[in-house]
Protein backbone atom coordinates (compact mmCIF):
# COMPACT_ATOMS: atom_id res chain seq x y z
CA UNK A 1 0.00 0.00 0.00
CA UNK A 2 1.44 3.34 -1.00
CA UNK A 3 1.98 5.84 1.84
CA UNK A 4 1.37 8.75 -0.51
CA UNK A 5 -0.18 8.96 -3.94
CA UNK A 6 2.20 10.47 -6.46
CA UNK A 7 -0.02 13.55 -6.71
CA UNK A 8 0.06 14.01 -2.93
CA UNK A 9 3.84 13.60 -2.91
CA UNK A 10 4.27 16.18 -5.68
CA UNK A 11 2.01 18.66 -3.88
CA UNK A 12 3.87 18.14 -0.61
CA UNK A 13 7.23 18.70 -2.28
CA UNK A 14 5.94 21.83 -4.00
CA UNK A 15 4.71 23.16 -0.65
CA UNK A 16 8.04 22.36 0.99
CA UNK A 17 9.95 24.22 -1.73
CA UNK A 18 7.68 27.24 -1.36
CA UNK A 19 8.30 27.35 2.39
CA UNK A 20 12.04 26.86 1.90
CA UNK A 21 12.08 29.87 -0.40
CA UNK A 22 11.05 32.04 2.56
CA UNK A 23 14.62 31.57 3.78
CA UNK A 24 16.67 30.82 0.66
CA UNK A 25 15.46 32.25 -2.65
CA UNK A 26 18.05 30.25 -4.59
CA UNK A 27 15.71 27.29 -4.23
CA UNK A 28 13.57 28.92 -6.91
CA UNK A 29 14.18 28.20 -10.58
CA UNK A 30 12.98 30.60 -13.31
CA UNK A 31 9.46 29.84 -14.51
CA UNK A 32 8.44 30.28 -18.12
CA UNK A 33 5.62 32.79 -18.43
CA UNK A 34 2.28 31.10 -19.03
CA UNK A 35 -1.25 31.33 -17.69
CA UNK A 36 -0.40 28.72 -15.07
CA UNK A 37 2.83 30.42 -13.99
CA UNK A 38 0.91 33.64 -13.33
CA UNK A 39 -1.06 31.96 -10.56
CA UNK A 40 -0.34 33.13 -7.03
CA UNK A 41 2.04 30.96 -4.96
CA UNK A 42 -0.08 30.92 -1.80
CA UNK A 43 2.53 29.25 0.41
CA UNK A 44 5.19 31.75 -0.61
CA UNK A 45 3.02 34.84 0.04
CA UNK A 46 1.93 33.84 3.55
CA UNK A 47 4.60 36.15 5.08
CA UNK A 48 3.25 39.02 2.96
CA UNK A 49 -0.26 38.42 4.27
CA UNK A 50 0.98 38.08 7.86
CA UNK A 51 2.90 41.35 7.51
CA UNK A 52 -0.35 43.18 6.71
CA UNK A 53 -2.43 41.47 9.40
CA UNK A 54 0.25 42.18 12.00
CA UNK A 55 -0.40 45.90 11.64
CA UNK A 56 -3.58 45.33 13.65
CA UNK A 57 -1.27 45.03 16.65
CA UNK A 58 -1.44 48.84 16.89
CA UNK A 59 -4.69 48.21 18.79
CA UNK A 60 -2.69 46.54 21.56
CA UNK A 61 0.60 48.47 21.61
CA UNK A 62 -0.99 51.90 21.37
CA UNK A 63 0.62 54.98 19.86
CA UNK A 64 3.02 57.68 20.97
CA UNK A 65 4.74 60.65 19.38
CA UNK A 66 7.98 58.66 19.52
CA UNK A 67 6.44 55.72 17.66
CA UNK A 68 5.00 57.96 14.94
CA UNK A 69 8.33 59.78 14.53
CA UNK A 70 10.21 56.49 14.20
CA UNK A 71 7.58 55.24 11.74
CA UNK A 72 8.00 58.32 9.52
CA UNK A 73 11.80 58.31 9.71
CA UNK A 74 11.87 54.58 8.94
CA UNK A 75 9.67 55.21 5.91
CA UNK A 76 11.74 58.13 4.58
CA UNK A 77 15.14 56.48 5.02
CA UNK A 78 14.10 53.26 3.32
CA UNK A 79 12.13 55.03 0.59
CA UNK A 80 15.27 56.98 -0.26
CA UNK A 81 17.25 53.74 -0.40
CA UNK A 82 14.68 52.26 -2.79
CA UNK A 83 14.27 55.30 -5.05
CA UNK A 84 17.85 56.54 -5.16
CA UNK A 85 19.76 53.26 -4.96
CA UNK A 86 17.57 50.27 -5.83
CA UNK A 87 16.02 52.23 -8.70
CA UNK A 88 18.31 54.99 -9.98
CA UNK A 89 21.62 53.35 -9.05
CA UNK A 90 21.19 49.57 -9.30
CA UNK A 91 18.55 49.46 -12.03
CA UNK A 92 19.70 52.41 -14.15
CA UNK A 93 23.31 53.14 -13.11
CA UNK A 94 22.43 56.86 -13.12
CA UNK A 95 25.40 57.77 -10.91
CA UNK A 96 28.49 56.24 -9.33
CA UNK A 97 29.50 55.52 -5.77
CA UNK A 98 31.99 53.45 -3.79
CA UNK A 99 31.55 49.75 -3.23
CA UNK A 100 31.15 50.37 0.50
CA UNK A 101 28.30 52.87 0.05
CA UNK A 102 26.78 50.64 -2.62
CA UNK A 103 26.57 47.84 -0.04
CA UNK A 104 25.38 50.14 2.76
CA UNK A 105 22.38 51.34 0.77
CA UNK A 106 21.75 47.83 -0.54
CA UNK A 107 21.37 46.86 3.13
CA UNK A 108 19.05 49.77 3.86
CA UNK A 109 17.02 48.98 0.75
CA UNK A 110 16.82 45.31 1.72
CA UNK A 111 15.31 46.33 5.07
CA UNK A 112 12.32 47.71 3.11
CA UNK A 113 11.24 44.08 2.52
CA UNK A 114 11.06 44.47 -1.26
CA UNK A 115 13.42 41.57 -1.97
CA UNK A 116 17.11 41.89 -2.78
CA UNK A 117 18.69 44.60 -4.96
CA UNK A 118 19.50 42.21 -7.81
CA UNK A 119 15.98 40.81 -8.05
CA UNK A 120 14.56 44.36 -7.89
CA UNK A 121 16.90 45.79 -10.53
CA UNK A 122 16.49 42.82 -12.89
CA UNK A 123 12.71 43.06 -12.96
CA UNK A 124 12.82 46.81 -13.37
CA UNK A 125 15.18 46.55 -16.33
CA UNK A 126 12.78 44.07 -17.92
CA UNK A 127 9.96 46.55 -17.31
CA UNK A 128 11.80 49.26 -19.25
CA UNK A 129 12.63 46.94 -22.13
CA UNK A 130 8.96 45.99 -22.58
CA UNK A 131 7.06 48.80 -20.85
CA UNK A 132 3.31 48.22 -21.23
CA UNK A 133 4.03 45.65 -23.95
CA UNK A 134 4.25 41.88 -24.03
CA UNK A 135 6.95 40.89 -21.55
CA UNK A 136 6.41 43.73 -19.08
CA UNK A 137 6.14 42.09 -15.63
CA UNK A 138 3.63 44.60 -14.27
CA UNK A 139 1.74 46.50 -16.93
CA UNK A 140 -1.65 47.89 -15.80
CA UNK A 141 -2.94 46.73 -19.17
CA UNK A 142 -3.14 43.33 -17.45
CA UNK A 143 -5.23 44.85 -14.68
CA UNK A 144 -4.59 47.32 -11.88
CA UNK A 145 -4.32 44.63 -9.19
CA UNK A 146 -1.81 42.70 -11.30
CA UNK A 147 0.38 45.77 -11.85
CA UNK A 148 0.24 46.74 -8.20
CA UNK A 149 0.94 43.43 -6.49
CA UNK A 150 -0.30 40.39 -8.40
CA UNK A 151 2.86 40.19 -10.49
CA UNK A 152 5.31 39.67 -7.61
CA UNK A 153 2.97 37.27 -5.84
CA UNK A 154 3.06 34.97 -8.88
CA UNK A 155 5.41 32.10 -9.57
CA UNK A 156 6.44 33.69 -12.86
CA UNK A 157 8.35 36.57 -11.30
CA UNK A 158 9.81 35.09 -8.15
CA UNK A 159 13.27 34.17 -9.44
CA UNK A 160 16.00 36.72 -10.15
CA UNK A 161 16.63 37.22 -13.88
CA UNK A 162 20.42 37.07 -13.86
CA UNK A 163 20.79 37.83 -17.56
CA UNK A 164 19.37 41.30 -16.93
CA UNK A 165 22.06 42.25 -14.39
CA UNK A 166 25.52 40.94 -15.41
CA UNK A 167 27.11 44.17 -14.14
CA UNK A 168 25.70 43.67 -10.63
CA UNK A 169 25.92 39.89 -10.35
CA UNK A 170 29.71 40.04 -9.98
CA UNK A 171 29.40 41.34 -6.41
CA UNK A 172 29.18 38.39 -3.97
CA UNK A 173 27.79 40.58 -1.17
CA UNK A 174 24.88 41.63 -3.38
CA UNK A 175 24.28 38.04 -4.43
CA UNK A 176 24.15 37.05 -0.75
CA UNK A 177 21.59 39.77 0.01
CA UNK A 178 19.53 38.58 -2.92
CA UNK A 179 19.65 34.94 -1.88
CA UNK A 180 18.83 35.47 1.80
CA UNK A 181 16.52 38.43 1.42
CA UNK A 182 14.67 37.76 4.68
CA UNK A 183 17.72 38.26 6.90
CA UNK A 184 17.99 42.06 6.78
CA UNK A 185 14.28 42.75 7.44
CA UNK A 186 14.37 40.40 10.45
CA UNK A 187 17.49 42.11 11.82
CA UNK A 188 15.95 45.55 11.22
CA UNK A 189 12.74 44.61 13.01
CA UNK A 190 14.77 43.14 15.89
CA UNK A 191 16.84 46.33 16.15
CA UNK A 192 13.69 48.45 16.39
CA UNK A 193 12.35 46.19 19.13
CA UNK A 194 15.66 46.56 20.96
CA UNK A 195 15.62 50.34 20.55
CA UNK A 196 12.12 50.56 21.98
CA UNK A 197 13.05 48.37 24.93
CA UNK A 198 16.07 50.53 25.71
CA UNK A 199 14.04 53.75 25.47
CA UNK A 200 11.38 52.25 27.73
CA UNK A 201 14.08 51.79 30.37
CA UNK A 202 16.27 54.88 30.03
CA UNK A 203 13.63 57.41 28.86
CA UNK A 204 10.21 56.30 30.14
CA UNK A 205 8.89 59.79 29.45
CA UNK A 206 8.86 58.96 25.75
CA UNK A 207 6.01 56.52 26.44
CA UNK A 208 7.21 53.86 24.04
CA UNK A 209 8.31 50.22 24.22
CA UNK A 210 9.95 47.49 22.21
CA UNK A 211 6.66 46.14 20.90
CA UNK A 212 5.41 49.61 20.00
CA UNK A 213 8.48 50.49 17.92
CA UNK A 214 8.41 47.07 16.29
CA UNK A 215 4.80 47.58 15.21
CA UNK A 216 5.04 51.24 14.16
CA UNK A 217 8.70 51.43 13.06
CA UNK A 218 8.73 48.19 11.11
CA UNK A 219 5.28 46.72 10.43
CA UNK A 220 3.19 49.82 9.72
CA UNK A 221 6.05 51.72 8.09
CA UNK A 222 6.94 48.76 5.85
CA UNK A 223 3.40 48.11 4.64
CA UNK A 224 2.92 51.77 3.74
CA UNK A 225 6.35 51.83 2.10
CA UNK A 226 5.67 48.75 -0.02
CA UNK A 227 2.36 50.04 -1.35
CA UNK A 228 3.70 53.55 -1.94
CA UNK A 229 6.49 52.06 -4.06
CA UNK A 230 4.03 49.87 -5.96
CA UNK A 231 1.87 52.84 -6.93
CA UNK A 232 4.54 53.73 -9.48
CA UNK A 233 3.93 50.42 -11.27
CA UNK A 234 0.15 50.79 -11.14
CA UNK A 235 -1.22 54.30 -10.56
CA UNK A 236 1.60 56.13 -12.35
CA UNK A 237 0.61 54.30 -15.55
CA UNK A 238 -3.06 55.28 -15.17
CA UNK A 239 -3.40 58.69 -13.50
CA UNK A 240 -1.60 61.96 -14.23
CA UNK A 241 -0.31 63.98 -17.16
CA UNK A 242 1.83 62.95 -20.10
CA UNK A 243 4.48 65.46 -21.14
CA UNK A 244 6.31 63.12 -23.51
CA UNK A 245 5.16 60.80 -26.25
CA UNK A 246 6.52 57.49 -24.96
CA UNK A 247 5.50 54.05 -26.18
CA UNK A 248 3.94 53.24 -22.80
CA UNK A 249 1.21 54.74 -20.60
CA UNK A 250 3.54 56.37 -18.05
CA UNK A 251 2.33 59.62 -16.47
CA UNK A 252 3.60 62.40 -14.22
CA UNK A 253 1.78 62.67 -10.91
CA UNK A 254 2.69 65.28 -8.27
CA UNK A 255 1.02 63.41 -5.41
CA UNK A 256 2.87 60.21 -6.17
CA UNK A 257 6.10 62.20 -6.50
CA UNK A 258 5.61 63.59 -2.99
CA UNK A 259 4.74 60.15 -1.62
CA UNK A 260 7.79 58.48 -3.19
CA UNK A 261 10.38 61.26 -2.94
CA UNK A 262 10.36 61.98 -6.66
CA UNK A 263 9.39 58.77 -8.43
CA UNK A 264 6.01 60.14 -9.48
CA UNK A 265 7.53 62.03 -12.43
CA UNK A 266 7.18 58.75 -14.22
CA UNK A 267 6.55 59.95 -17.75
CA UNK A 268 9.74 62.01 -17.49
CA UNK A 269 11.57 58.92 -16.33
CA UNK A 270 10.33 56.74 -19.18
CA UNK A 271 11.30 59.46 -21.64
CA UNK A 272 14.91 59.39 -20.38
CA UNK A 273 15.52 56.60 -17.82
CA UNK A 274 19.26 57.20 -17.51
CA UNK A 275 19.05 60.49 -15.61
CA UNK A 276 19.73 60.72 -11.89
CA UNK A 277 16.83 63.16 -11.58
CA UNK A 278 13.22 62.49 -12.47
CA UNK A 279 11.82 65.94 -11.84
CA UNK A 280 13.17 67.48 -15.05
CA UNK A 281 12.14 71.07 -14.20
CA UNK A 282 12.83 73.09 -11.06
CA UNK A 283 9.20 73.08 -9.98
CA UNK A 284 8.98 69.27 -10.10
CA UNK A 285 9.85 68.24 -6.53
CA UNK A 286 12.36 65.38 -6.50
CA UNK A 287 13.58 64.85 -2.94
CA UNK A 288 15.73 61.84 -3.82
CA UNK A 289 17.66 63.84 -6.40
CA UNK A 290 18.13 66.73 -3.97
CA UNK A 291 19.65 64.35 -1.41
CA UNK A 292 21.86 62.74 -4.07
CA UNK A 293 23.05 66.19 -5.12
CA UNK A 294 23.97 67.00 -1.51
CA UNK A 295 25.77 63.65 -1.24
CA UNK A 296 27.74 64.51 -4.39
CA UNK A 297 29.00 67.71 -2.73
CA UNK A 298 30.39 65.49 0.05
CA UNK A 299 32.02 63.13 -2.45
CA UNK A 300 29.82 60.19 -1.47
CA UNK A 301 28.37 59.85 -4.98
CA UNK A 302 29.53 61.30 -8.27
CA UNK A 303 28.87 61.48 -12.01
CA UNK A 304 25.15 62.11 -11.58
CA UNK A 305 23.85 61.77 -15.12
CA UNK A 306 21.95 64.89 -16.21
CA UNK A 307 19.01 65.29 -18.57
CA UNK A 308 20.46 66.75 -21.81
CA UNK A 309 18.65 69.91 -22.89
CA UNK A 310 17.86 68.45 -26.31
CA UNK A 311 16.41 65.30 -24.78
CA UNK A 312 14.32 67.30 -22.32
CA UNK A 313 12.67 69.26 -25.13
CA UNK A 314 12.23 66.36 -27.54
CA UNK A 315 8.89 64.55 -28.17
CA UNK A 316 6.86 66.84 -25.92
CA UNK A 317 3.12 66.57 -26.22
CA UNK A 318 1.86 70.10 -26.63
CA UNK A 319 -1.68 69.38 -25.45
CA UNK A 320 -1.34 67.26 -22.30
CA UNK A 321 -4.06 64.89 -21.24
N, C-alpha and C positions, 0 to 999 in steps of 0.2 A: 504494500500500500504506500503510495507516495505521500510524503509529509506535506509537500506543497505542490500544487499544480504549477505548470510552467508559467502560466499567466500571473499567478500570485507571486512567484519568485521574481519575475521580471518587474512587477510593480513594486515589490519590496526593495529591490536593488535600486530602482529609480528613485524611490523615496530616500533611501540611504545616501545616494549621491547628492540629492538636493540638500539634505541636511549637512552633509560634509562640506558643501560649497559655502555654508555660512562661515566656515573657518578657513577654508583654503580654496580660493577661486580657481586654482590651477586644475582642479578636478573637473572643470567644465571644458568640453570640447566645442569648437564652433559649430553652430547649427545652420544648415542651409535654410534660407528663407522660404517658407511655404505657409499655407493656411494653418497647418497643424503646429508649426514652430512658433506661430504668433499667439498660441494659447498661453495663458498665464501659468507660471510654475508656482502653484499654491504653496508647496512646502518651502520653496525658496523665499517667498515674500512674507512669510509669517513674521519675521523680525520687523518688517516695514509696517505691518498692521499693528503689532504690539507697540511700536514706537508711538503711533498715533493714539492708541487707546491709553497709553501710559500718561498722556497729558492730563487725563482726568484726575490725576493725583493732586492737581492744584487744589482740589476741593478738600484735601486732607492736610496738605503742608501749608496752606495759606499763602499770603503774599506780603511782601515788604518792599520798601523803596530800594533796599539793597538787592533783593532778588530781581526786581524789574531792571535796575541798572546793569546787573551782571547779564541778564537776558539780552538787553539791547547791545551791550559791548560784545558779547559772544556772537551775536548776529552780524554786527558790522565787521568785526575782525575776520570772521570766516567768509563772509560775502566778498570782502576784498580779496582774500586768497583765491576764491573761486573765479571772480571776474578778472582780476589782474594777472593771476598766475595760471590757474587751470585753463582759463580761456585764452587770454591774450598772449601769454608766454608759452605754455605747453602746446596748445592747439595751433596757434598762429605764429609763434616765434617773432612777435612784434617788437621785442626788445631783447637785450642781453643782460645777464647777471652772472655772478659767481656760482660755482657748483654748490658751495655751502648755503647760499641764500636760496638757490633753486630747491635744495632739499628741505630747508626750513619752511618755505611756503608750501611745498608739497605736503609736509606734515600738517600744517595748519589747514590746508585744503582738505586733507584726508579726514580731519576731525569733523568736517561738515557732513559726513556720512553720505557722500555722493560717489562712493567707490574710489578707486585709486586714480592717480593722475594720468596714467597711460590709458586705462579704459576710457576715461572721460575724454581725453584728447583724441583718441582714435575714432570714437563715435562722432565727435564734433567735426572732425575732418571729413568723414563720410557724409555728414549732413551738408557740408558746403559743396562737396563734389556733385551731389544729387539733390540740391535743395528744392523741396516741393515737387520732386520728380520721382520716378521709379528708382528705388534704392535709398531714398532718404529714410533714416530710421524713425523720424518723428514728425512727418508732415501732417498738419491739421487737415489736409485733404483726405486723410484716412479717418478723420473724426477728432473732435477736440479732446475727448478723454484719452484717445490713443496718443496724441501728440504731447499731452501733459504728463501722463504717467503710464499708460498701458504699454508703451514700447519697451521701457526698461524692466517691466514686470514679466515680460515674455521670455521664453527660452531663446528666441532668435537673437536677442541682443545682450545676452549675459556675458559671453566670452569677450575678451579683449582682442581686437583686430590688429594683430602685430604688424601686418603689412602696411598699415596706415602710419606707423610711428617708428620707422627704422632709426631715426635720429635720436629718439628718446629711449629706445629699448636697450641701448648700450650701457645704461646706467644701472648697475645691480641694485643700488638702494631704491631706485624708483620701481624696479621690477618687484622687489620685496614688498614695498607698500601696496603695489597692485595685487600681489598674490594674497597677502594677509590683510585685506582692507578693513577688517573688523577690529584690528588691534588698536589703532589710533583712536577711533571713537570711544572704545571702552576705557582706554587710559585717560582720555579727556573727561569723560563723565566721572571717572573715579577721582580725578584731580579736583573737579568742581565740588564733589561730595566732601573731599578732604578740606577744601578751602572753607566751605560752609561750617564744617565741624570746628575748625580752628577759630573762625570768627565768632561762633556761638560761645566759645570758651573765653577768648581774650577780649572780645568787644560785644558783650551781650546787648548793649544798647542799639545795635544794628538790627536786632530782632530777626535774625536769620538762623539757618541751621544747615547741616549737611544735606538733608533730604530736600529742603527748599531750594538750595542752589542747584542740586542735581535736576530737579524737576523744571525749574525756570531757566537755568543757565544752559542745560543740555537739551532736555526733552522738548520743551515749548520752543526754545530758540531754534532748534534743529528742524522741527517740523515746519515752522514758518519759513526758515531759510530754504529748505528743499522746495517748497511750493513756490516761493518767490523766484527762485532760479528757473523752475520749470515753466513759469509764465512766458519766458522768452521763446521757448519752443512752441507754445500753444497760442497765447493771447497776442504776442507780438507778430504773429503771422495772420491775425484776424482783425485786430483793432488798432487804429491809428492812421497816420498819414504817410503817403509814399512820396518821397522827394525824387527818388531815382527809379528809372525803368530797369528793374532787375528781372531775371527770369522766374523769380519766386514771388511769394506773396508777403514778403517781409515789410514791416511798417515801423515808423518811428512813433513812440508813445512816451510822453513826458512822465506820466505817472509810473510806468514801469521802469523808466530811467531812474527816478528817485528811489524806487523800491530796491533796485538792484545796483545802485551806485554807478549807473551809466550805461548798462546793457540795453536799456530800452530804446536807444537810437539804432534800432535793428536794421532798418532799411539802409541807413548810412553804412553800417557794418557789412551788409551783404554787397553793397556797391564796391567797397574796398576793404576786404577782410584783413589785409596785412598791416593796417595802421594800429598804433598803440592807443589812439584815442578813437572813441566812437561818437562823441559829440563833436561834429565837424566845425561848428560855428560857436562863437564865444557864449552865446545865450543858451546853448544846449549843455545843461549841467551834466558833467561826467566826473564824479567824485573819484573813481578809480584812477582815471588819467591824472587828475590833480595830485593824488598821492604819489603816483609813479613819477611825476615830474619833480616833486619834492625829493623823492628818493634819488633821482638822478643828480640833483645838486649835491647830495651827500656822497655820490660815487657808488651807491649800492646797486643801481641799475644804469645802463647806458645804451646808446644807439636806439633810442625810442623812434620807431619808424613813423614819419609824418604822413599827412595826407597831401600829396602833390596838388598844387593849385589847379592844374589842368584836369586832374582826376575829379577833384571836388566839384568842378563846374560841368563836367561831362554828363550826358544822359539825364539831365534834370527834367522832371515832368512839370511843365509850366502851370497846369491846372491840377492841383493836388486833390486827391479824393480819399 
